[in-house]
Structures are given as C-alpha cells and as structure tokens.
Amino acid sequence: MKCARMSNGLGSLLLCLMLCSSVGATEPGGRVTEPEVDLLPVVTKGIQSPVYLTHAGDGSGQLFVVEQPGTIRVIIRGILQDKPFLDITNRVLA
C-alpha cells in the first residue's frame, strides 16, 4: 500500500480522502496484493482535533467531521461550512 504522511504544522489539518486505484490483484500462486492508495487533500484548515470522518451515504458527496471538542462539521464540495451540523461542546469534557 502506498501512503504519504502529510502535515501542515500546529493549528491546521489536512484531511485526506483515500481513493483506491484498484480493488486488489491476485498474483500467480493465489497471493492477493493490496491496492494502491492515493491521498488527496480535502480540507487544509478550520478543523479542530478531528476524531472521525464519514460521508452522508446519500450520494450527495457531503462529508461529516467529528471534532473532539464536541462538534460535527460538514464539508460540501470541498468547502468546510461555517456553522456546525451539531454542537454539544457544553455537554462533553474534551
């Protein structure tokens, strides 16, 4: 698997969307090779301590980022939305 480590320093984050270029291939002898993975930048700043990234599951392309302080942020067409989808910072100890 080909992976790259990327960092932009403290205070900024680079979320990466993993795109598999193949599902995997079988070598002679029945050995399965792992697919190559390319990392593409999704958001480069504005996210605080992300702990989870998922998609909407409805084909819209929206991504949801769970932040440790207690917010869920939405990324639409590569743009981080200003208003959180959910904010429970007053209910969690982060």
Jmol script that loads the backbone (N, CA, C; Angstrom):
load data "model"
ATOM      1  N   MET A   1       0.852  -1.171   0.000  1.00  0.00           N
ATOM      2  CA  MET A   1       0.000   0.000   0.000  1.00  0.00           C
ATOM      3  C   MET A   1       0.895   1.230   0.000  1.00  0.00           C
ATOM      4  N   LYS A   2       0.634   2.167  -0.895  1.00  0.00           N
ATOM      5  CA  LYS A   2       1.417   3.395  -0.985  1.00  0.00           C
ATOM      6  C   LYS A   2       0.691   4.490  -0.225  1.00  0.00           C
ATOM      7  N   CYS A   3       1.286   5.013   0.836  1.00  0.00           N
ATOM      8  CA  CYS A   3       0.679   6.060   1.636  1.00  0.00           C
ATOM      9  C   CYS A   3       1.670   7.187   1.815  1.00  0.00           C
ATOM     10  N   ALA A   4       1.171   8.375   2.029  1.00  0.00           N
ATOM     11  CA  ALA A   4       2.030   9.527   2.265  1.00  0.00           C
ATOM     12  C   ALA A   4       1.628  10.180   3.574  1.00  0.00           C
ATOM     13  N   ARG A   5       2.613  10.605   4.344  1.00  0.00           N
ATOM     14  CA  ARG A   5       2.342  11.328   5.584  1.00  0.00           C
ATOM     15  C   ARG A   5       2.418  12.816   5.249  1.00  0.00           C
ATOM     16  N   MET A   6       1.377  13.545   5.628  1.00  0.00           N
ATOM     17  CA  MET A   6       1.326  14.969   5.332  1.00  0.00           C
ATOM     18  C   MET A   6       1.050  15.740   6.611  1.00  0.00           C
ATOM     19  N   SER A   7       1.712  16.869   6.790  1.00  0.00           N
ATOM     20  CA  SER A   7       1.424  17.718   7.938  1.00  0.00           C
ATOM     21  C   SER A   7       1.627  19.164   7.562  1.00  0.00           C
ATOM     22  N   ASN A   8       0.833  20.026   8.136  1.00  0.00           N
ATOM     23  CA  ASN A   8       0.925  21.460   7.888  1.00  0.00           C
ATOM     24  C   ASN A   8       1.277  22.214   9.148  1.00  0.00           C
ATOM     25  N   GLY A   9       1.724  21.555  10.204  1.00  0.00           N
ATOM     26  CA  GLY A   9       2.070  22.227  11.443  1.00  0.00           C
ATOM     27  C   GLY A   9       0.881  22.323  12.372  1.00  0.00           C
ATOM     28  N   LEU A  10       1.127  22.900  13.560  1.00  0.00           N
ATOM     29  CA  LEU A  10       0.075  23.041  14.559  1.00  0.00           C
ATOM     30  C   LEU A  10      -0.981  24.023  14.100  1.00  0.00           C
ATOM     31  N   GLY A  11      -2.198  23.799  14.506  1.00  0.00           N
ATOM     32  CA  GLY A  11      -3.292  24.711  14.201  1.00  0.00           C
ATOM     33  C   GLY A  11      -3.954  24.472  12.865  1.00  0.00           C
ATOM     34  N   SER A  12      -3.391  23.627  12.040  1.00  0.00           N
ATOM     35  CA  SER A  12      -4.049  23.333  10.769  1.00  0.00           C
ATOM     36  C   SER A  12      -4.043  21.836  10.551  1.00  0.00           C
ATOM     37  N   LEU A  13      -4.878  21.401   9.695  1.00  0.00           N
ATOM     38  CA  LEU A  13      -5.046  19.972   9.486  1.00  0.00           C
ATOM     39  C   LEU A  13      -5.291  19.695   8.033  1.00  0.00           C
ATOM     40  N   LEU A  14      -4.797  18.584   7.586  1.00  0.00           N
ATOM     41  CA  LEU A  14      -5.065  18.163   6.230  1.00  0.00           C
ATOM     42  C   LEU A  14      -5.800  16.836   6.307  1.00  0.00           C
ATOM     43  N   LEU A  15      -7.091  16.896   6.043  1.00  0.00           N
ATOM     44  CA  LEU A  15      -7.856  15.659   5.981  1.00  0.00           C
ATOM     45  C   LEU A  15      -7.610  15.044   4.621  1.00  0.00           C
ATOM     46  N   CYS A  16      -7.515  13.772   4.578  1.00  0.00           N
ATOM     47  CA  CYS A  16      -7.231  13.111   3.308  1.00  0.00           C
ATOM     48  C   CYS A  16      -8.337  12.126   2.967  1.00  0.00           C
ATOM     49  N   LEU A  17      -8.684  12.160   1.723  1.00  0.00           N
ATOM     50  CA  LEU A  17      -9.660  11.232   1.196  1.00  0.00           C
ATOM     51  C   LEU A  17      -8.894  10.144   0.473  1.00  0.00           C
ATOM     52  N   MET A  18      -9.067   8.914   0.907  1.00  0.00           N
ATOM     53  CA  MET A  18      -8.333   7.831   0.293  1.00  0.00           C
ATOM     54  C   MET A  18      -9.116   7.300  -0.902  1.00  0.00           C
ATOM     55  N   LEU A  19      -8.443   7.298  -2.015  1.00  0.00           N
ATOM     56  CA  LEU A  19      -9.044   6.776  -3.230  1.00  0.00           C
ATOM     57  C   LEU A  19      -8.254   5.554  -3.668  1.00  0.00           C
ATOM     58  N   CYS A  20      -8.907   4.447  -3.731  1.00  0.00           N
ATOM     59  CA  CYS A  20      -8.223   3.222  -4.151  1.00  0.00           C
ATOM     60  C   CYS A  20      -8.221   3.155  -5.671  1.00  0.00           C
ATOM     61  N   SER A  21      -7.044   2.971  -6.226  1.00  0.00           N
ATOM     62  CA  SER A  21      -6.944   2.919  -7.671  1.00  0.00           C
ATOM     63  C   SER A  21      -7.280   1.533  -8.207  1.00  0.00           C
ATOM     64  N   SER A  22      -7.297   0.547  -7.346  1.00  0.00           N
ATOM     65  CA  SER A  22      -7.726  -0.786  -7.753  1.00  0.00           C
ATOM     66  C   SER A  22      -8.258  -1.517  -6.530  1.00  0.00           C
ATOM     67  N   VAL A  23      -8.994  -2.576  -6.764  1.00  0.00           N
ATOM     68  CA  VAL A  23      -9.575  -3.330  -5.660  1.00  0.00           C
ATOM     69  C   VAL A  23      -8.596  -4.349  -5.124  1.00  0.00           C
ATOM     70  N   GLY A  24      -7.545  -4.570  -5.817  1.00  0.00           N
ATOM     71  CA  GLY A  24      -6.569  -5.578  -5.445  1.00  0.00           C
ATOM     72  C   GLY A  24      -6.378  -6.521  -6.604  1.00  0.00           C
ATOM     73  N   ALA A  25      -5.255  -7.153  -6.652  1.00  0.00           N
ATOM     74  CA  ALA A  25      -4.963  -8.058  -7.754  1.00  0.00           C
ATOM     75  C   ALA A  25      -4.439  -9.366  -7.172  1.00  0.00           C
ATOM     76  N   THR A  26      -4.621 -10.415  -7.926  1.00  0.00           N
ATOM     77  CA  THR A  26      -4.136 -11.718  -7.497  1.00  0.00           C
ATOM     78  C   THR A  26      -2.878 -12.042  -8.285  1.00  0.00           C
ATOM     79  N   GLU A  27      -1.799 -12.326  -7.567  1.00  0.00           N
ATOM     80  CA  GLU A  27      -0.539 -12.705  -8.184  1.00  0.00           C
ATOM     81  C   GLU A  27      -0.572 -14.199  -8.479  1.00  0.00           C
ATOM     82  N   PRO A  28       0.343 -14.655  -9.343  1.00  0.00           N
ATOM     83  CA  PRO A  28       0.444 -16.105  -9.556  1.00  0.00           C
ATOM     84  C   PRO A  28       0.669 -16.805  -8.224  1.00  0.00           C
ATOM     85  N   GLY A  29       0.006 -17.902  -8.034  1.00  0.00           N
ATOM     86  CA  GLY A  29       0.106 -18.630  -6.785  1.00  0.00           C
ATOM     87  C   GLY A  29      -1.011 -18.261  -5.823  1.00  0.00           C
ATOM     88  N   GLY A  30      -1.930 -17.376  -6.252  1.00  0.00           N
ATOM     89  CA  GLY A  30      -3.089 -17.044  -5.448  1.00  0.00           C
ATOM     90  C   GLY A  30      -2.883 -15.966  -4.402  1.00  0.00           C
ATOM     91  N   ARG A  31      -1.704 -15.338  -4.397  1.00  0.00           N
ATOM     92  CA  ARG A  31      -1.444 -14.283  -3.408  1.00  0.00           C
ATOM     93  C   ARG A  31      -2.145 -12.999  -3.834  1.00  0.00           C
ATOM     94  N   VAL A  32      -2.836 -12.368  -2.900  1.00  0.00           N
ATOM     95  CA  VAL A  32      -3.555 -11.124  -3.190  1.00  0.00           C
ATOM     96  C   VAL A  32      -2.656  -9.947  -2.805  1.00  0.00           C
ATOM     97  N   THR A  33      -2.516  -8.999  -3.724  1.00  0.00           N
ATOM     98  CA  THR A  33      -1.746  -7.803  -3.427  1.00  0.00           C
ATOM     99  C   THR A  33      -2.697  -6.700  -2.975  1.00  0.00           C
ATOM    100  N   GLU A  34      -2.185  -5.804  -2.153  1.00  0.00           N
ATOM    101  CA  GLU A  34      -3.010  -4.699  -1.670  1.00  0.00           C
ATOM    102  C   GLU A  34      -3.123  -3.626  -2.746  1.00  0.00           C
ATOM    103  N   PRO A  35      -4.257  -2.936  -2.796  1.00  0.00           N
ATOM    104  CA  PRO A  35      -4.431  -1.879  -3.792  1.00  0.00           C
ATOM    105  C   PRO A  35      -3.574  -0.661  -3.447  1.00  0.00           C
ATOM    106  N   GLU A  36      -3.229   0.114  -4.472  1.00  0.00           N
ATOM    107  CA  GLU A  36      -2.529   1.370  -4.231  1.00  0.00           C
ATOM    108  C   GLU A  36      -3.530   2.388  -3.707  1.00  0.00           C
ATOM    109  N   VAL A  37      -3.082   3.240  -2.815  1.00  0.00           N
ATOM    110  CA  VAL A  37      -3.943   4.260  -2.229  1.00  0.00           C
ATOM    111  C   VAL A  37      -3.298   5.617  -2.476  1.00  0.00           C
ATOM    112  N   ASP A  38      -4.055   6.529  -3.055  1.00  0.00           N
ATOM    113  CA  ASP A  38      -3.591   7.891  -3.243  1.00  0.00           C
ATOM    114  C   ASP A  38      -4.331   8.781  -2.257  1.00  0.00           C
ATOM    115  N   LEU A  39      -3.626   9.740  -1.668  1.00  0.00           N
ATOM    116  CA  LEU A  39      -4.228  10.652  -0.707  1.00  0.00           C
ATOM    117  C   LEU A  39      -4.391  12.015  -1.356  1.00  0.00           C
ATOM    118  N   LEU A  40      -5.602  12.544  -1.299  1.00  0.00           N
ATOM    119  CA  LEU A  40      -5.896  13.850  -1.865  1.00  0.00           C
ATOM    120  C   LEU A  40      -6.374  14.772  -0.755  1.00  0.00           C
ATOM    121  N   PRO A  41      -5.935  16.022  -0.746  1.00  0.00           N
ATOM    122  CA  PRO A  41      -6.390  16.948   0.300  1.00  0.00           C
ATOM    123  C   PRO A  41      -7.871  17.252   0.167  1.00  0.00           C
ATOM    124  N   VAL A  42      -8.570  17.269   1.297  1.00  0.00           N
ATOM    125  CA  VAL A  42      -9.990  17.611   1.319  1.00  0.00           C
ATOM    126  C   VAL A  42     -10.174  18.981   1.956  1.00  0.00           C
ATOM    127  N   VAL A  43      -9.601  19.176   3.132  1.00  0.00           N
ATOM    128  CA  VAL A  43      -9.665  20.456   3.844  1.00  0.00           C
ATOM    129  C   VAL A  43      -8.290  20.693   4.447  1.00  0.00           C
ATOM    130  N   THR A  44      -7.781  21.912   4.341  1.00  0.00           N
ATOM    131  CA  THR A  44      -6.441  22.176   4.860  1.00  0.00           C
ATOM    132  C   THR A  44      -6.435  23.003   6.135  1.00  0.00           C
ATOM    133  N   LYS A  45      -7.557  23.619   6.510  1.00  0.00           N
ATOM    134  CA  LYS A  45      -7.601  24.383   7.763  1.00  0.00           C
ATOM    135  C   LYS A  45      -9.044  24.527   8.234  1.00  0.00           C
ATOM    136  N   GLY A  46      -9.192  24.857   9.531  1.00  0.00           N
ATOM    137  CA  GLY A  46     -10.514  25.093  10.088  1.00  0.00           C
ATOM    138  C   GLY A  46     -11.084  23.967  10.917  1.00  0.00           C
ATOM    139  N   ILE A  47     -10.437  22.813  10.931  1.00  0.00           N
ATOM    140  CA  ILE A  47     -10.909  21.670  11.713  1.00  0.00           C
ATOM    141  C   ILE A  47     -10.094  21.609  12.998  1.00  0.00           C
ATOM    142  N   GLN A  48     -10.789  21.339  14.130  1.00  0.00           N
ATOM    143  CA  GLN A  48     -10.128  21.274  15.432  1.00  0.00           C
ATOM    144  C   GLN A  48     -10.188  19.864  15.992  1.00  0.00           C
ATOM    145  N   SER A  49      -9.063  19.217  16.109  1.00  0.00           N
ATOM    146  CA  SER A  49      -8.929  17.873  16.706  1.00  0.00           C
ATOM    147  C   SER A  49      -9.943  16.876  16.149  1.00  0.00           C
ATOM    148  N   PRO A  50      -9.874  16.546  14.858  1.00  0.00           N
ATOM    149  CA  PRO A  50     -10.827  15.588  14.282  1.00  0.00           C
ATOM    150  C   PRO A  50     -10.585  14.180  14.816  1.00  0.00           C
ATOM    151  N   VAL A  51     -11.676  13.455  15.042  1.00  0.00           N
ATOM    152  CA  VAL A  51     -11.563  12.077  15.514  1.00  0.00           C
ATOM    153  C   VAL A  51     -12.248  11.094  14.581  1.00  0.00           C
ATOM    154  N   TYR A  52     -13.076  11.593  13.649  1.00  0.00           N
ATOM    155  CA  TYR A  52     -13.801  10.691  12.753  1.00  0.00           C
ATOM    156  C   TYR A  52     -14.243  11.449  11.509  1.00  0.00           C
ATOM    157  N   LEU A  53     -14.208  10.789  10.378  1.00  0.00           N
ATOM    158  CA  LEU A  53     -14.651  11.347   9.098  1.00  0.00           C
ATOM    159  C   LEU A  53     -15.522  10.320   8.409  1.00  0.00           C
ATOM    160  N   THR A  54     -16.701  10.738   7.939  1.00  0.00           N
ATOM    161  CA  THR A  54     -17.594   9.840   7.221  1.00  0.00           C
ATOM    162  C   THR A  54     -18.352  10.614   6.156  1.00  0.00           C
ATOM    163  N   HIS A  55     -19.038   9.888   5.288  1.00  0.00           N
ATOM    164  CA  HIS A  55     -19.839  10.526   4.239  1.00  0.00           C
ATOM    165  C   HIS A  55     -21.317  10.434   4.592  1.00  0.00           C
ATOM    166  N   ALA A  56     -22.132  11.199   3.870  1.00  0.00           N
ATOM    167  CA  ALA A  56     -23.570  11.251   4.167  1.00  0.00           C
ATOM    168  C   ALA A  56     -24.281   9.951   3.803  1.00  0.00           C
ATOM    169  N   GLY A  57     -23.749   9.203   2.853  1.00  0.00           N
ATOM    170  CA  GLY A  57     -24.370   7.939   2.465  1.00  0.00           C
ATOM    171  C   GLY A  57     -25.550   8.093   1.529  1.00  0.00           C
ATOM    172  N   ASP A  58     -25.762   9.308   1.034  1.00  0.00           N
ATOM    173  CA  ASP A  58     -26.911   9.541   0.146  1.00  0.00           C
ATOM    174  C   ASP A  58     -26.489   9.955  -1.261  1.00  0.00           C
ATOM    175  N   GLY A  59     -25.199   9.847  -1.565  1.00  0.00           N
ATOM    176  CA  GLY A  59     -24.708  10.208  -2.889  1.00  0.00           C
ATOM    177  C   GLY A  59     -24.469  11.699  -3.073  1.00  0.00           C
ATOM    178  N   SER A  60     -24.670  12.498  -2.034  1.00  0.00           N
ATOM    179  CA  SER A  60     -24.516  13.953  -2.146  1.00  0.00           C
ATOM    180  C   SER A  60     -23.054  14.387  -2.136  1.00  0.00           C
ATOM    181  N   GLY A  61     -22.167  13.535  -1.657  1.00  0.00           N
ATOM    182  CA  GLY A  61     -20.763  13.885  -1.559  1.00  0.00           C
ATOM    183  C   GLY A  61     -20.414  14.653  -0.294  1.00  0.00           C
ATOM    184  N   GLN A  62     -21.398  14.907   0.554  1.00  0.00           N
ATOM    185  CA  GLN A  62     -21.134  15.609   1.805  1.00  0.00           C
ATOM    186  C   GLN A  62     -20.298  14.734   2.736  1.00  0.00           C
ATOM    187  N   LEU A  63     -19.352  15.377   3.422  1.00  0.00           N
ATOM    188  CA  LEU A  63     -18.543  14.691   4.420  1.00  0.00           C
ATOM    189  C   LEU A  63     -18.838  15.292   5.787  1.00  0.00           C
ATOM    190  N   PHE A  64     -18.816  14.450   6.805  1.00  0.00           N
ATOM    191  CA  PHE A  64     -19.033  14.888   8.182  1.00  0.00           C
ATOM    192  C   PHE A  64     -17.771  14.614   8.984  1.00  0.00           C
ATOM    193  N   VAL A  65     -17.298  15.622   9.710  1.00  0.00           N
ATOM    194  CA  VAL A  65     -16.093  15.509  10.523  1.00  0.00           C
ATOM    195  C   VAL A  65     -16.483  15.692  11.984  1.00  0.00           C
ATOM    196  N   VAL A  66     -16.188  14.697  12.796  1.00  0.00           N
ATOM    197  CA  VAL A  66     -16.442  14.787  14.233  1.00  0.00           C
ATOM    198  C   VAL A  66     -15.187  15.362  14.876  1.00  0.00           C
ATOM    199  N   GLU A  67     -15.363  16.465  15.622  1.00  0.00           N
ATOM    200  CA  GLU A  67     -14.253  17.105  16.308  1.00  0.00           C
ATOM    201  C   GLU A  67     -14.308  16.762  17.789  1.00  0.00           C
ATOM    202  N   GLN A  68     -13.155  16.538  18.390  1.00  0.00           N
ATOM    203  CA  GLN A  68     -13.090  16.130  19.787  1.00  0.00           C
ATOM    204  C   GLN A  68     -13.789  17.087  20.748  1.00  0.00           C
ATOM    205  N   PRO A  69     -13.740  18.402  20.541  1.00  0.00           N
ATOM    206  CA  PRO A  69     -14.417  19.299  21.494  1.00  0.00           C
ATOM    207  C   PRO A  69     -15.943  19.146  21.537  1.00  0.00           C
ATOM    208  N   GLY A  70     -16.543  18.425  20.573  1.00  0.00           N
ATOM    209  CA  GLY A  70     -17.981  18.182  20.629  1.00  0.00           C
ATOM    210  C   GLY A  70     -18.786  18.757  19.487  1.00  0.00           C
ATOM    211  N   THR A  71     -18.167  18.946  18.346  1.00  0.00           N
ATOM    212  CA  THR A  71     -18.898  19.448  17.188  1.00  0.00           C
ATOM    213  C   THR A  71     -18.775  18.478  16.019  1.00  0.00           C
ATOM    214  N   ILE A  72     -19.773  18.531  15.152  1.00  0.00           N
ATOM    215  CA  ILE A  72     -19.717  17.810  13.879  1.00  0.00           C
ATOM    216  C   ILE A  72     -19.784  18.872  12.798  1.00  0.00           C
ATOM    217  N   ARG A  73     -18.770  18.896  11.950  1.00  0.00           N
ATOM    218  CA  ARG A  73     -18.680  19.880  10.876  1.00  0.00           C
ATOM    219  C   ARG A  73     -18.995  19.211   9.550  1.00  0.00           C
ATOM    220  N   VAL A  74     -19.489  19.973   8.592  1.00  0.00           N
ATOM    221  CA  VAL A  74     -19.873  19.456   7.281  1.00  0.00           C
ATOM    222  C   VAL A  74     -18.962  20.055   6.216  1.00  0.00           C
ATOM    223  N   ILE A  75     -18.524  19.198   5.291  1.00  0.00           N
ATOM    224  CA  ILE A  75     -17.757  19.631   4.122  1.00  0.00           C
ATOM    225  C   ILE A  75     -18.624  19.355   2.903  1.00  0.00           C
ATOM    226  N   ILE A  76     -18.949  20.403   2.144  1.00  0.00           N
ATOM    227  CA  ILE A  76     -19.767  20.277   0.937  1.00  0.00           C
ATOM    228  C   ILE A  76     -18.939  20.746  -0.251  1.00  0.00           C
ATOM    229  N   ARG A  77     -18.757  19.850  -1.215  1.00  0.00           N
ATOM    230  CA  ARG A  77     -17.966  20.148  -2.424  1.00  0.00           C
ATOM    231  C   ARG A  77     -16.597  20.723  -2.074  1.00  0.00           C
ATOM    232  N   GLY A  78     -15.968  20.176  -1.046  1.00  0.00           N
ATOM    233  CA  GLY A  78     -14.639  20.596  -0.656  1.00  0.00           C
ATOM    234  C   GLY A  78     -14.581  21.849   0.190  1.00  0.00           C
ATOM    235  N   ILE A  79     -15.735  22.401   0.578  1.00  0.00           N
ATOM    236  CA  ILE A  79     -15.772  23.633   1.370  1.00  0.00           C
ATOM    237  C   ILE A  79     -16.314  23.333   2.761  1.00  0.00           C
ATOM    238  N   LEU A  80     -15.515  23.652   3.772  1.00  0.00           N
ATOM    239  CA  LEU A  80     -15.938  23.482   5.159  1.00  0.00           C
ATOM    240  C   LEU A  80     -16.990  24.534   5.487  1.00  0.00           C
ATOM    241  N   GLN A  81     -18.148  24.089   5.932  1.00  0.00           N
ATOM    242  CA  GLN A  81     -19.237  25.004   6.270  1.00  0.00           C
ATOM    243  C   GLN A  81     -18.951  25.694   7.602  1.00  0.00           C
ATOM    244  N   ASP A  82     -19.311  26.965   7.691  1.00  0.00           N
ATOM    245  CA  ASP A  82     -19.049  27.752   8.903  1.00  0.00           C
ATOM    246  C   ASP A  82     -19.834  27.252  10.109  1.00  0.00           C
ATOM    247  N   LYS A  83     -21.104  26.961   9.903  1.00  0.00           N
ATOM    248  CA  LYS A  83     -21.979  26.545  11.000  1.00  0.00           C
ATOM    249  C   LYS A  83     -21.870  25.031  11.214  1.00  0.00           C
ATOM    250  N   PRO A  84     -21.598  24.593  12.457  1.00  0.00           N
ATOM    251  CA  PRO A  84     -21.542  23.153  12.728  1.00  0.00           C
ATOM    252  C   PRO A  84     -22.904  22.481  12.494  1.00  0.00           C
ATOM    253  N   PHE A  85     -22.862  21.233  12.071  1.00  0.00           N
ATOM    254  CA  PHE A  85     -24.066  20.416  11.918  1.00  0.00           C
ATOM    255  C   PHE A  85     -24.660  20.131  13.292  1.00  0.00           C
ATOM    256  N   LEU A  86     -23.773  19.917  14.275  1.00  0.00           N
ATOM    257  CA  LEU A  86     -24.175  19.637  15.652  1.00  0.00           C
ATOM    258  C   LEU A  86     -23.109  20.201  16.579  1.00  0.00           C
ATOM    259  N   ASP A  87     -23.542  20.839  17.653  1.00  0.00           N
ATOM    260  CA  ASP A  87     -22.604  21.406  18.621  1.00  0.00           C
ATOM    261  C   ASP A  87     -23.052  21.022  20.030  1.00  0.00           C
ATOM    262  N   ILE A  88     -22.292  20.106  20.648  1.00  0.00           N
ATOM    263  CA  ILE A  88     -22.605  19.686  22.019  1.00  0.00           C
ATOM    264  C   ILE A  88     -21.398  19.957  22.928  1.00  0.00           C
ATOM    265  N   THR A  89     -20.651  21.011  22.589  1.00  0.00           N
ATOM    266  CA  THR A  89     -19.445  21.332  23.373  1.00  0.00           C
ATOM    267  C   THR A  89     -19.763  21.586  24.844  1.00  0.00           C
ATOM    268  N   ASN A  90     -20.956  22.075  25.126  1.00  0.00           N
ATOM    269  CA  ASN A  90     -21.319  22.346  26.528  1.00  0.00           C
ATOM    270  C   ASN A  90     -21.712  21.074  27.275  1.00  0.00           C
ATOM    271  N   ARG A  91     -21.746  19.931  26.591  1.00  0.00           N
ATOM    272  CA  ARG A  91     -22.151  18.675  27.223  1.00  0.00           C
ATOM    273  C   ARG A  91     -21.046  17.649  27.319  1.00  0.00           C
ATOM    274  N   VAL A  92     -19.874  17.954  26.766  1.00  0.00           N
ATOM    275  CA  VAL A  92     -18.782  16.972  26.770  1.00  0.00           C
ATOM    276  C   VAL A  92     -17.567  17.537  27.476  1.00  0.00           C
ATOM    277  N   LEU A  93     -16.740  16.635  27.965  1.00  0.00           N
ATOM    278  CA  LEU A  93     -15.454  17.005  28.538  1.00  0.00           C
ATOM    279  C   LEU A  93     -14.393  16.547  27.545  1.00  0.00           C
ATOM    280  N   ALA A  94     -13.832  17.481  26.834  1.00  0.00           N
ATOM    281  CA  ALA A  94     -12.854  17.113  25.796  1.00  0.00           C
ATOM    282  C   ALA A  94     -11.438  17.305  26.277  1.00  0.00           C
TER     283      ALA A  94
END
end "model"
wireframe off; spacefill off
backbone 0.3
color backbone group
